[in-house]
């Protein structure tokens, strides 16, 4: 397919510039864009109903037949045939390419696709070299018209090959695809979708950049080489060189860039190089700099941008993807081409002797907007991954069976931050919060000036009957009741409400030990939940006291999480350093509930990642005798502080799933949002947990 695309472009450009002037390019580009819009409208419903695996081979056969007709027409009416060929290649080529990538995206889950798409695109780039060389040789040995016969053969060969890629038709996807668009315009559907709308805008801006640099190159080439044979050699050589460079980028850097910088980083290369090369072209004004701008855009687009963009489709359900992919890949692209061509036509109308430097400047401006759009679509991709995991692919029964206390992903993070820096940031965070607590405590203490206040003499303990004690100090009377050891008296004291509630805070310290008594735990916990906002300091201190009873501390982790304040999260975070794994797990669960109630209290992602690394480090050092599956749940619970419980639970279930597509989607989400170093550690722990689960299940099966 790529060999045919390159051969078609070479033939298209050489024939058109031979029979028409460069000033006619914007008009035929605009007509091609309109034709592409019509083609996308016609083919999108067909793809939604039948699937790309059935549509693309048929479309390729039709494509070959059209080339055959243009070959015949070229001998009789070369000018109309050259214009028709230009519109045919420009309009139908992106539709066929989009359909091919649709077939590929439905064959792989997101994680597998990331490994394979670069290889597929790299092979295509190498085939593009063949297309350019073959076109130049055929044109030299026979004539330019014979290249249309070559295009006919390549199109039929591609149709045969694509049939071997696609899987069987999923009729349910076709029905769901029609239902997804029922009662809604395509434009309205795209604008409501969190990922597809930004993708359409990205494609539009990319097409505008392509239109500007393509016109600049062809206008310069037509001025330098007016002869057909020279134009064929130039364009063939240009496409061969860019094809080789694209192949080198794909093979040498494509997969690495995707792994290290993610989809957004890979796609950002294209607008970045256009900005850099465009600046050089504006400074020098030489022909070779315009060639450099177009070449850099072509290599970066084919080598990195296209691979990253196609991967954006992988988490989108096939029922949604099928009806809209042609609209995004072709209609949005055609709209961008119309925008670029229309603007160039207007500028040529105003100034017929338009300098190509103005067009290069427009390409740089569009690239700047494209760079902003890449950042937006990268965030939307992460959200779509989580949404795909939650959208009916996992049933509530599956989640209960997995018994996950939360799970999985996600924090966009600084890729180069090492563990030492993260730990230093975590310590700084804890120290700053400790200083703030001390400052608050000092403001509450009585101000005695520079001279130390004399110690007050201890008050004499009151004596007398219980009634006299209650009248003298109600809090002391309740403390005596709580320490009586009589469950009835203790419960009455716990349920006695006071008007001011001040004595509740004073007696909280006497209630905390009651959490360890099974018969009184429920009553004591209810009392402490009621007074927790006023006695939070006492409760947190007891939670952090490692000499306190373990059951008491576990109960306090649940209780304090009901107080939605930052100092609660600070206490829970410090408790996460405790050697007791069950307490750490309870504190993580309490922190999740707190952040769900007040998302603005979520700790910085660097701090969360530092805590995860310490959790992983303690497991690898053997400090905790914790089973790997439980360790995985704790890691994912910490991650859920950043992005919500539902997404994490669904992702953990995906990681544990036997379905390759679901598991691949979950792994892709983890890899996309975790720093590479941390992702490698988490992946190793997941594999260790999977082995442990298999070993535990083997005796049961036996």
C-alpha positions in Angstrom: 0.0 0.0 0.0 2.7 2.4 0.9 4.6 1.6 -2.3 1.5 2.6 -4.2 1.0 5.7 -2.2 4.6 7.0 -3.0 4.3 6.0 -6.6 1.0 7.7 -6.9 2.3 10.9 -5.3 5.3 11.0 -7.6 3.2 10.5 -10.7 0.5 12.9 -9.5 2.9 15.7 -8.8 5.0 15.3 -12.0 2.0 15.0 -14.3 0.1 17.9 -12.8 3.1 20.4 -12.7 3.9 19.4 -16.3 0.4 20.2 -17.6 -0.6 23.0 -15.1 1.1 25.9 -13.4 1.9 25.9 -9.7 -0.7 28.6 -9.2 -3.4 26.1 -10.0 -2.4 23.8 -7.1 -4.5 25.5 -4.4 -7.7 25.0 -6.5 -7.1 21.3 -7.2 -6.1 20.8 -3.6 -9.3 22.4 -2.5 -11.3 20.2 -4.9 -9.5 17.1 -3.7 -10.4 18.0 -0.1 -14.1 18.3 -1.0 -13.9 15.0 -2.8 -12.3 13.5 0.3 -15.2 14.7 2.5 -17.7 13.2 0.2 -15.8 9.9 0.1 -15.5 9.8 3.9 -19.3 10.4 4.2 -19.9 7.5 1.8 -17.4 5.0 3.3 -17.9 5.7 7.1 -21.3 4.1 7.2 -20.1 1.2 5.1 -17.2 0.6 7.5 -19.5 0.9 10.5 -21.8 -1.8 9.1 -19.3 -4.2 7.6 -15.9 -3.5 9.2 -12.7 -2.3 7.6 -11.5 -5.8 6.9 -14.2 -6.2 4.3 -14.4 -2.7 3.0 -10.7 -2.0 2.4 -10.0 -4.8 -0.1 -13.0 -3.8 -2.2 -12.0 -0.2 -2.1 -8.4 -1.1 -3.2 -9.8 -3.0 -6.3 -11.9 0.1 -7.2 -8.8 2.2 -6.7 -6.9 0.1 -9.2 -9.7 0.2 -11.8 -9.7 4.0 -11.6 -5.9 4.1 -12.2 -6.5 1.9 -15.3 -9.2 4.4 -16.6 -6.8 7.4 -16.0 -4.1 5.6 -17.9 -6.4 5.3 -20.9 -7.6 8.9 -20.6 -4.1 10.3 -20.2 -3.2 9.5 -23.9 -6.3 11.4 -25.2 -6.8 14.3 -22.8 -3.7 14.8 -20.7 -4.7 18.0 -18.9 -8.1 16.8 -17.5 -6.5 13.4 -16.8 -3.7 15.0 -14.8 -6.1 17.0 -12.7 -8.3 13.9 -12.2 -5.3 11.9 -11.1 -4.3 14.5 -8.6 -7.8 14.6 -7.1 -8.1 10.8 -7.1 -4.7 10.2 -5.4 -5.2 13.0 -2.9 -8.8 12.2 -1.9 -8.8 8.4 -2.0 -5.3 7.7 -0.8 -6.0 8.8 2.8 -9.3 6.9 2.8 -7.4 3.7 1.9 -4.6 4.3 4.4 -7.2 5.0 7.2 -9.0 1.8 6.4 -5.8 -0.2 6.5 -4.9 1.2 9.9 -8.4 0.5 11.0 -7.8 -3.2 10.2 -4.6 -3.1 12.1 -6.1 -1.4 15.2 -8.8 -4.0 15.4 -6.3 -6.9 15.3 -4.2 -5.8 18.3 -4.9 -4.7 21.9 -3.2 -1.4 22.9 -0.2 -2.9 24.6 0.6 -5.3 21.7 -0.2 -2.6 19.1 2.5 -0.3 20.6 5.1 -3.1 19.9 3.9 -3.8 16.4 2.6 -0.6 14.8 6.2 0.8 14.6 7.3 -2.3 12.7 4.3 -2.1 10.4 4.9 1.6 9.7 8.7 0.9 9.2 8.0 -1.8 6.7 5.7 0.6 4.9 8.4 3.3 4.8 10.8 0.8 3.2 8.2 -0.1 0.7 7.8 3.6 -0.1 11.4 3.6 -1.3 10.5 0.8 -3.7 7.6 2.9 -5.0 9.7 5.9 -5.6 12.5 4.0 -7.4 10.1 1.9 -9.4 8.2 5.1 -10.6 11.5 6.7 -11.7 12.7 3.6 -13.6 9.3 3.0 -15.4 9.1 6.7 -16.4 12.7 6.6 -17.7 12.5 3.3 -19.6 8.9 3.7 -20.9 7.0 6.9 -20.1 5.3 8.6 -17.2 1.9 7.2 -18.3 3.1 3.6 -17.7 3.5 4.3 -14.0 -0.4 4.2 -13.9 -0.1 0.5 -14.9 2.3 0.0 -12.0 -0.2 1.6 -9.7 -3.0 -0.7 -10.9 -0.8 -3.8 -10.1 0.2 -2.4 -6.6 -3.4 -1.7 -5.8 -4.6 -5.2 -6.6 -1.7 -6.7 -4.7 -2.6 -4.6 -1.6 -6.2 -5.7 -1.9 -5.1 -9.4 -1.8 -2.7 -8.8 1.2 -5.2 -6.9 3.3 -7.6 -9.8 3.1 -5.1 -11.9 5.1 -4.9 -9.4 7.9 -8.5 -8.8 9.0 -10.5 -11.1 11.2 -14.0 -12.3 10.8 -16.8 -9.7 10.8 -18.3 -9.0 14.2 -21.9 -8.3 13.4 -22.5 -7.0 16.9 -19.9 -4.2 16.3 -21.8 -3.2 13.2 -25.1 -2.9 15.0 -23.5 -1.0 17.9 -21.7 1.3 15.4 -25.1 2.2 13.9 -26.7 2.6 17.4 -23.8 4.8 18.5 -24.6 7.4 15.9 -28.4 7.1 16.0 -30.1 10.5 16.4 -26.8 12.4 16.4 -24.8 14.1 13.8 -21.2 13.1 13.3 -19.9 16.5 14.3 -22.0 16.4 17.5 -20.8 12.9 18.3 -17.1 13.9 17.9 -17.4 17.0 20.0 -19.0 15.1 22.9 -16.4 12.3 22.9 -13.5 13.0 25.2 -10.9 11.6 22.8 -12.2 11.6 19.3 -13.0 15.3 19.2 -9.4 16.3 20.1 -8.1 13.7 17.6 -10.2 15.3 14.8 -8.8 18.7 15.7 -5.3 17.3 15.7 -5.8 15.7 12.3 -7.2 19.0 10.9 -4.1 21.0 12.1 -1.7 18.4 10.8 -3.4 18.5 7.4 -3.1 22.3 7.3 0.6 22.1 8.1 1.0 19.4 5.3 -0.9 21.6 2.8 1.3 24.6 3.5 4.7 22.9 3.2 3.5 20.7 0.3 2.5 23.8 -1.7 5.8 25.6 -0.9 7.9 22.6 -2.1 5.9 22.1 -5.3 5.9 25.8 -6.2 9.7 25.9 -5.7 10.2 22.7 -7.7 8.1 23.9 -10.6 10.2 27.1 -10.8 13.5 25.2 -10.8 12.6 22.2 -13.0 10.0 22.8 -15.7 10.7 19.5 -17.6 8.6 16.4 -16.9 11.5 14.0 -16.7 13.3 16.3 -14.3 10.3 16.6 -12.1 9.8 12.9 -12.0 13.4 12.4 -10.9 13.2 15.1 -8.3 10.0 13.9 -6.7 11.1 10.2 -7.0 14.4 11.1 -5.3 12.7 13.2 -2.7 10.2 10.4 -1.8 12.9 7.8 -1.8 15.2 9.8 0.5 12.3 10.7 2.9 11.2 7.1 2.8 14.6 5.8 3.8 14.8 8.4 6.6 11.3 7.5 7.7 12.3 3.8 7.8 15.4 4.6 9.8 13.4 6.6 12.3 10.8 3.9 12.6 13.3 1.1 13.1 15.9 3.0 15.1 13.8 5.3 17.3 10.1 4.8 16.8 9.5 2.2 19.5 12.0 3.8 21.8 10.4 7.2 21.5 6.9 5.7 22.2 8.2 3.8 25.2 10.1 6.7 26.7 8.0 9.7 25.9 4.6 8.2 25.2 2.2 9.0 22.4 2.2 12.7 23.0 6.0 12.9 22.9 6.1 11.0 19.6 3.5 13.1 17.9 5.1 16.4 19.2 8.2 15.7 17.1 6.5 16.6 13.8 5.4 20.2 14.7 8.7 20.7 16.6 10.8 20.0 13.5 8.6 22.1 11.3 9.1 25.0 13.6 12.9 24.5 13.7 13.3 23.9 9.9 10.8 26.6 9.1 12.9 29.1 11.1 16.0 28.1 9.1 14.1 28.5 5.8 12.9 32.0 6.7 16.4 33.1 7.7 18.2 31.8 4.5 15.4 31.8 1.8 17.1 29.0 -0.1 15.4 26.3 -2.2 17.1 23.5 -0.2 15.7 24.9 3.0 12.2 24.6 1.7 13.0 21.0 0.7 14.3 20.5 4.3 11.0 21.8 5.8 8.9 19.5 3.6 11.3 16.6 4.1 11.5 17.0 7.9 7.7 17.2 8.1 7.3 14.1 6.0 9.8 12.0 7.9 8.5 13.1 11.3 4.9 12.6 10.2 5.4 9.1 8.7 8.0 8.0 11.2 6.5 9.1 14.5 3.3 11.2 14.3 1.3 8.6 12.3 2.4 5.7 14.7 1.4 7.7 17.7 -1.9 8.9 16.2 -3.0 5.4 15.2 -2.3 4.1 18.7 -4.8 6.7 20.0 -7.5 4.6 18.4 -6.7 1.3 20.2 -8.6 1.9 23.5 -11.7 3.1 21.5 -14.3 0.4 21.2 -14.7 -1.0 17.7 -18.4 -0.1 17.7 -17.5 3.6 18.1 -14.3 3.5 16.1 -15.7 2.1 12.9 -18.2 4.8 12.0 -15.9 7.7 13.0 -12.4 6.7 11.9 -12.9 7.7 8.3 -14.4 11.0 9.4 -11.4 11.8 11.5 -8.7 10.4 9.2 -10.2 11.8 6.0 -12.9 14.4 6.7 -10.9 16.2 9.3 -7.8 15.9 7.1 -9.8 17.2 4.1 -11.1 20.1 6.2 -7.5 20.9 7.2 -6.4 20.7 3.5 -9.3 22.9 2.5 -8.3 25.4 5.2 -4.7 25.4 4.0 -5.5 25.5 0.3 -8.2 28.1 0.7 -5.9 30.4 2.6 -3.1 30.0 -0.1 -5.7 30.7 -2.8 -6.7 33.9 -1.0 -3.1 35.0 -0.6 -2.4 34.3 -4.3 -5.4 36.3 -5.3 -4.2 39.2 -3.2 -0.6 38.8 -4.3 0.0 36.6 -7.4 3.8 36.8 -6.8 3.4 35.4 -3.3 6.7 34.5 -1.7 7.0 30.9 -0.3 8.4 32.3 2.9 4.9 33.5 3.8 3.6 29.9 3.3 6.4 28.5 5.5 5.5 31.1 8.2 1.8 29.9 8.0 3.1 26.3 8.4 5.0 27.3 11.5 2.0 29.0 13.0 -0.2 25.9 12.4 2.6 23.8 13.9 2.5 25.8 17.1 -1.3 25.2 17.5 -0.7 21.5 16.7 1.8 21.3 19.5 -0.8 22.6 21.9 -3.3 20.1 20.6 -0.9 17.2 21.1 -0.7 17.9 24.8 -4.5 18.0 25.0 -5.0 14.7 23.1 -2.4 12.9 25.2 -4.4 13.6 28.4 -7.6 12.6 26.7 -5.9 9.3 25.6 -5.2 8.4 29.3 -8.8 9.2 30.2 -10.1 7.0 27.4 -8.0 4.1 28.5 -9.6 4.2 31.9 -13.0 4.7 30.4 -12.6 1.6 28.1 -11.8 -0.5 31.2 -14.9 0.7 32.9 -17.4 0.6 30.0 -18.9 -2.8 30.4 -15.8 -4.9 29.6 -15.6 -5.9 33.3 -18.7 -7.0 35.2 -19.3 -6.3 38.9 -19.1 -10.0 39.5 -15.6 -10.1 38.0 -14.5 -7.3 40.3 -15.8 -9.0 43.4 -14.1 -12.2 42.5 -10.8 -10.4 42.1 -11.2 -9.0 45.6 -9.2 -5.9 44.8 -9.1 -3.2 47.4 -8.4 -0.7 44.6 -6.1 -0.7 41.9 -4.0 0.7 39.4 -2.7 3.6 37.7 -1.9 6.6 37.2 0.0 9.7 37.5 1.6 11.7 34.8 5.0 12.3 36.2 8.4 13.8 35.6 10.1 11.1 33.4 13.6 12.0 34.5 13.1 12.3 38.3 15.2 9.7 40.0 14.3 7.8 43.3 16.6 10.0 45.4 14.9 13.2 44.2 11.4 11.7 44.8 12.3 10.6 48.3 13.8 14.0 49.1 10.6 15.7 47.9 8.6 13.3 50.0 10.6 14.1 53.1 10.4 17.8 52.4 6.6 17.5 52.1 6.4 15.7 55.4 8.7 18.2 57.1 6.8 21.2 55.8 3.6 19.8 57.1 5.1 19.0 60.5 6.3 22.6 60.8 2.9 23.8 59.9 1.3 21.7 62.6 3.8 23.1 65.1 3.0 26.6 64.1 -0.7 26.0 64.6 0.0 24.5 68.0 2.0 27.5 69.0 -0.7 29.9 68.0 -3.2 28.0 70.2 -0.8 28.0 73.3 -1.0 30.9 75.7 1.4 33.7 75.0 3.7 34.4 78.0 6.2 36.7 76.5 9.9 36.4 76.8 9.8 35.2 80.4 8.9 31.6 81.1 5.6 31.4 82.9 5.8 29.8 86.4 4.5 26.3 86.6 1.0 26.2 88.1 0.5 24.1 91.1 -1.3 20.9 90.3 -4.9 21.0 91.1 -6.1 18.7 93.9 -8.1 15.8 92.7 -11.7 16.3 93.7 -13.1 13.9 96.2 -16.6 13.0 97.2 -19.5 11.1 95.8 -20.2 10.5 92.1 -22.9 13.1 92.1 -20.5 15.7 93.7 -17.8 14.8 91.1 -20.3 15.2 88.2 -21.3 18.6 89.4 -17.7 19.6 90.0 -16.2 18.1 86.7 -18.6 16.3 84.4 -15.7 15.1 82.1 -13.9 13.5 85.1 -17.1 11.8 86.1 -17.5 10.3 82.6 -13.8 9.2 82.7 -14.5 7.3 85.9 -17.5 5.7 84.3 -15.5 4.7 81.3 -12.8 3.1 83.4 -15.3 1.2 85.6 -15.0 -2.0 83.7 -18.8 -2.4 83.8 -20.0 -2.6 80.1 -23.4 -1.1 81.0 -21.9 1.9 82.8 -19.4 2.3 80.0 -22.1 2.3 77.3 -24.2 4.8 79.2 -21.1 7.1 79.4 -20.4 6.7 75.8 -23.9 7.6 74.7 -24.3 10.5 77.1 -24.5 13.6 74.9 -23.6 17.0 76.3 -24.7 20.4 75.2 -21.3 21.9 74.7 -19.4 18.8 73.8 -16.2 20.1 75.3 -16.0 17.2 77.7 -16.3 14.7 74.8 -12.9 15.8 73.6 -11.4 15.6 77.1 -12.6 12.0 77.6 -11.6 10.8 74.1 -8.3 9.6 75.4 -10.2 7.3 77.8 -12.3 5.9 74.9 -9.5 5.0 72.6 -8.4 1.9 74.6 -11.9 0.6 74.5 -11.5 -0.1 70.7 -9.5 -3.1 71.7 -12.4 -4.6 73.6 -14.6 -6.6 71.2 -17.8 -6.1 73.2 -17.3 -2.3 73.3 -15.6 -1.7 69.9 -18.7 -0.6 68.0 -19.9 1.8 70.7 -16.4 3.3 71.2 -16.0 3.7 67.4 -19.3 5.5 67.1 -18.3 7.9 69.9 -14.9 8.6 68.4 -16.4 9.2 65.0 -18.7 11.8 66.6 -15.9 13.6 68.4 -13.2 13.1 65.8 -13.4 16.7 64.3 -12.7 18.1 67.8 -10.2 15.4 69.0 -8.4 14.8 65.7 -5.0 15.5 67.3 -5.4 12.8 70.0 -6.7 10.3 67.5 -3.8 10.8 65.1 -1.3 10.7 67.9 -2.7 7.3 69.0 -2.7 6.1 65.4 1.0 6.9 65.1 1.9 5.4 68.5 3.6 2.0 67.7 3.2 0.9 71.3 -0.6 1.2 71.0 -2.7 -2.0 70.5 -2.8 -3.1 66.8 -6.6 -3.4 66.7 -6.9 0.1 68.1 -4.7 1.6 65.4 -6.5 -0.2 62.7 -9.8 1.1 63.9 -8.4 4.7 64.2 -7.3 4.5 60.6 -11.0 4.1 59.7 -12.2 6.7 62.1 -9.9 9.6 61.2 -10.5 9.2 57.5 -14.0 10.6 58.2 -12.5 14.0 59.0 -11.9 15.6 55.6 -9.0 17.8 56.6 -5.4 18.1 55.3 -3.9 17.2 58.7 -5.9 13.9 58.6 -4.1 13.0 55.3 -0.8 14.0 56.9 -1.3 11.6 59.8 -2.4 8.8 57.5 0.6 9.4 55.2 3.1 9.2 58.1 1.4 6.0 59.3 2.1 4.6 55.8 5.8 4.3 57.0 4.7 1.8 59.6 6.2 -1.7 59.4 2.8 -3.3 59.9 1.5 -4.0 56.4 -2.2 -4.3 57.5 -2.0 -0.9 59.1 -0.4 0.5 55.9 -3.2 -1.0 53.9 -5.9 0.4 56.2 -4.3 3.9 56.0 -4.2 3.7 52.2 -7.9 2.8 52.2 -8.6 5.7 54.6 -6.6 8.1 52.4 -8.6 7.0 49.4 -11.9 7.7 51.1 -10.6 11.1 52.2 -9.5 12.1 48.7 -12.7 10.9 47.2 -14.6 13.3 49.5 -12.1 16.2 48.9 -10.1 15.7 45.7 -8.1 18.8 46.3 -6.4 17.1 49.3 -4.7 14.5 47.0 -0.9 14.4 47.7 1.5 15.4 44.9 2.2 12.7 42.4 5.9 12.8 43.2 5.1 12.0 46.8 2.8 9.1 45.9 5.5 7.7 43.5 8.1 8.0 46.3 5.8 6.1 48.6 5.3 3.4 46.0 9.1 3.0 45.5 9.5 2.6 49.2 6.8 0.0 49.3 8.5 -1.9 46.4 11.9 -1.5 48.1 10.7 -2.9 51.4 9.3 -5.9 49.6 12.5 -6.5 47.6 14.6 -6.1 50.7 12.5 -8.7 52.6 11.5 -6.2 55.3 7.8 -7.2 55.0 6.6 -10.8 54.7 3.9 -9.8 52.3 2.5 -11.9 49.5 3.0 -10.3 46.1 -0.7 -10.2 45.2 -1.4 -8.2 48.4 1.6 -6.0 47.6 0.2 -5.3 44.1 -3.1 -4.3 45.7 -1.3 -1.9 48.0 0.6 -0.3 45.1 -2.5 0.2 43.1 -4.4 1.6 46.2 -1.7 4.3 46.5 -2.0 5.0 42.8 -5.8 5.3 43.1 -5.3 8.4 45.2 -4.5 10.3 42.0 -7.2 9.1 39.7 -10.1 7.4 41.5 -11.1 4.0 42.8 -13.2 2.8 39.8 -10.5 3.1 37.2 -7.9 1.5 39.4 -10.2 -1.4 40.3 -11.0 -2.0 36.6 -7.4 -1.8 35.6 -6.3 -4.4 38.2 -9.0 -6.7 37.0 -7.7 -6.1 33.5 -4.1 -7.0 34.5 -5.4 -10.2 36.1 -7.7 -11.0 33.2 -7.2 -14.0 30.8 -8.5 -11.9 27.9 -5.5 -10.6 25.9 -7.3 -7.4 24.7 -8.4 -6.5 28.2 -5.0 -7.3 29.8 -3.2 -5.4 27.0 -5.4 -2.3 27.6 -4.6 -2.4 31.3 -0.9 -2.7 30.7 -1.0 0.1 28.1 -2.6 2.4 30.6 0.0 1.6 33.2 2.9 2.1 30.8 1.4 5.3 29.4 1.2 7.1 32.8 4.0 5.7 35.0 7.6 6.8 34.8 9.6 4.1 33.0 11.7 3.1 36.0 8.7 2.7 38.2 6.7 1.0 35.5 9.4 -1.7 35.2 9.3 -2.3 38.9 5.5 -2.5 39.0 5.5 -4.8 36.0 7.9 -7.2 37.7 5.8 -7.2 40.8 2.7 -7.9 38.7 4.4 -10.9 37.1 5.6 -12.2 40.5 2.0 -11.9 41.8 0.7 -13.8 38.8 3.1 -16.6 39.4 2.2 -16.7 43.1 -1.5 -16.9 42.3 -0.9 -19.8 39.8 1.1 -21.6 42.5 -1.6 -21.2 45.0 -4.3 -22.3 42.6 -2.4 -25.4 41.5 -2.9 -27.4 44.8 -6.5 -26.5 44.8 -7.0 -27.8 41.3 -5.1 -30.9 42.2 
